[in-house]
Amino acid sequence: MKAGAVALRYATALFELARERGALDAVAADVDQVARVAADPERGAWIADARVNAATKRERIERLAAGLHPLTANFLRLLSDKRRLEVLAELRAAFRRCLLAERNSAEGIVESARPLDAAQVQQLTQSLAGLLGKRVELESRVRPELIAGVRVLVDNKLIDQSAAGRLESLASQLRHARLA
């Protein structure tokens, strides 16, 4: 879910152009496809490999661009020409961030000591949507070390209502308390 500043700038430019041209869905699908290739150790290792020369990378970019929307294909060519192919590693997350902002949505992670059922996740999602004023999509993870309660990370905010978090907070307060 994280994206670097450079990847975010490139993704934002691609997103804005795709939105202007009415090709947002097609470009989003292309970004997912390109990200899968970039993440595949067999098919995409050449992207970050300094031993592969620029001409060979450009040739491979052309093969990858074949069959993609023209905006995406031109974007890949631009990255190749600017020698910024490393952006492809973070492109999906950065583009997803733009899509979420456009839809007034946020993604988050809810961690709990035990599995949450669908109703509990839904209730938490609704509460967070009211708090943030956005539609919220949560991914649920089990973290037994939390002991009890939940910890939510959404929209760069951490809401820690876990027993482990409260114990850590109490320990911190005791460490910093003045002795009389």
C-alpha atoms as one frame of an Amber mdcrd trajectory, in Angstrom:
protein
   0.000   0.000   0.000   2.980   2.286   0.115   4.313   4.169  -2.860   7.343
   6.385  -3.158   7.183  10.048  -4.111   8.565   9.514  -7.625   6.185   6.645
  -8.355   3.288   8.710  -7.015   4.129  11.625  -9.332   4.278   9.375 -12.384
   1.143   7.475 -11.365  -0.734  10.724 -10.770   0.205  11.993 -14.218  -0.944
   8.726 -15.825  -4.136   8.758 -13.748  -5.024  12.342 -14.690  -4.423  11.685
 -18.371  -6.479   8.478 -18.287  -9.316  10.273 -16.510  -9.281  13.100 -19.075
  -9.434  10.630 -21.941 -12.099   8.418 -20.344  -9.766   5.425 -20.218  -9.437
   4.991 -16.474 -10.689   1.394 -16.321  -8.519   0.243 -19.239  -5.399   1.929
 -17.869  -6.056   0.577 -14.362  -6.253  -2.951 -15.799  -3.015  -2.338 -17.708
  -1.278  -1.068 -14.575  -2.245  -4.292 -12.783  -0.947  -6.375 -15.676   2.362
  -4.477 -15.832   2.753  -4.703 -12.050   2.320  -8.487 -12.188   5.101  -8.709
 -14.784   7.365  -6.374 -12.782   6.826  -8.415  -9.604   7.486 -11.771 -11.291
  11.112 -12.828 -10.653  11.294 -14.719 -13.950   9.480 -12.324 -16.279  10.391
  -8.968 -14.722  13.872  -9.340 -13.252  15.370  -7.431 -16.183  13.596  -4.231
 -15.141  15.887  -3.567 -12.183  18.916  -5.393 -13.586  21.712  -2.894 -14.314
  23.454  -5.482 -16.517  20.657  -5.232 -19.103  21.419  -2.345 -21.456  18.938
   0.418 -22.296  18.318  -0.809 -25.853  17.394  -4.292 -24.641  15.134  -2.821
 -21.968  13.429  -0.636 -24.566  12.871  -3.674 -26.792  11.311  -5.568 -23.893
   9.165  -2.562 -23.003   7.862  -2.523 -26.587   6.896  -6.200 -26.280   5.232
  -5.510 -22.927   3.396  -2.480 -24.366   1.926  -4.483 -27.233  -1.763  -5.012
 -26.561  -1.986  -2.346 -23.852  -4.000   0.862 -24.056  -2.020   3.517 -26.001
  -1.749   5.729 -22.889  -0.197   2.903 -20.913   2.100   1.937 -23.784   3.323
   5.544 -24.133   3.770   5.751 -20.372   6.004   2.662 -20.419   8.033   4.144
 -23.266   8.443   7.370 -21.306   9.687   5.477 -18.249  12.153   3.632 -20.441
  13.401   6.820 -22.123  13.787   8.587 -18.769  15.466   5.489 -17.286  12.850
   5.306 -14.559  11.736   1.692 -14.949  12.164   1.204 -11.190   8.877   3.122
 -10.872   7.104  -0.006 -12.141   7.748  -1.736  -8.802   5.567   0.829  -6.988
   3.230   1.844  -9.800   0.275  -0.332  -8.784   0.188   1.024  -5.220   0.571
   4.632  -6.376  -2.110   4.296  -9.056  -4.424   2.585  -6.553  -3.930   5.534
  -4.221  -5.080   7.900  -6.972  -8.131   5.728  -7.669  -9.085   5.664  -3.998
  -8.765   9.439  -3.707 -10.949   9.872  -6.792 -13.645   7.645  -5.274 -13.392
   9.259  -1.812 -12.320   5.904  -0.390  -9.571   4.632   1.859  -7.952   1.247
   2.332  -6.939  -0.062   5.675  -5.836  -3.039   7.684  -7.549  -4.292  10.804
  -5.485  -6.569  13.015  -7.050  -8.615  15.772  -5.992 -11.310  18.202  -8.587
 -13.687  16.776 -10.375 -13.855  13.418 -13.170 -11.320  13.014 -16.401 -12.403
  11.374 -17.883 -10.494   8.432 -20.407  -8.658  10.635 -17.660  -7.353  12.935
 -15.549  -6.158  10.007 -18.625  -4.514   8.473 -19.455  -2.722  11.729 -15.864
  -1.507  12.043 -15.910  -0.382   8.407 -19.075   1.657   8.978 -17.664   3.268
  12.123 -14.463   4.244  10.351 -16.399   5.573   7.352 -18.337   7.866   9.672
 -15.159   8.982  11.418 -13.190   9.657   8.213 -16.032  10.773   5.967 -14.926
   8.253   3.326 -15.868   4.801   2.153 -13.468   2.380   3.844 -12.205  -0.999
   2.628 -10.555  -3.127   5.308  -8.275  -6.113   5.036  -8.436  -8.334   8.101
  -5.343  -9.950   9.632  -4.907 -12.104  12.722  -2.116 -11.084  15.116  -2.274
 -13.212  18.307   0.347 -11.029  20.028  -2.292  -8.262  20.358  -3.867 -10.381
  23.138  -7.341  -8.814  22.676  -8.985  -5.909  20.877  -8.091  -4.500  17.457
  -5.535  -2.281  15.808  -6.563  -0.411  12.656  -4.311   1.358  10.176  -6.302
   3.427   7.702  -5.540   6.646   5.830  -2.143   6.951   7.570  -3.823   6.829
  10.982  -3.249   4.160  13.603  -6.098   3.405  15.972  -4.806   0.961  18.582
  -7.482  -0.490  20.823  -5.608  -3.708  21.522  -4.663  -4.993  24.942  -1.003
  -5.079  23.901  -1.195  -1.436  22.788  -2.828  -0.347  26.015  -0.239  -2.240
  28.072   2.557  -0.606  26.084   0.981   2.821  26.663   0.729   2.140  30.391
   4.350   0.961  30.526   5.443   4.135  28.730   3.514   6.312  31.176   5.130
   4.504  34.112   8.616   4.893  32.618   8.118   8.639  32.244   6.299   9.242
  35.544   7.985  11.487  38.064   8.803   9.918  41.373   7.647  11.928  44.351
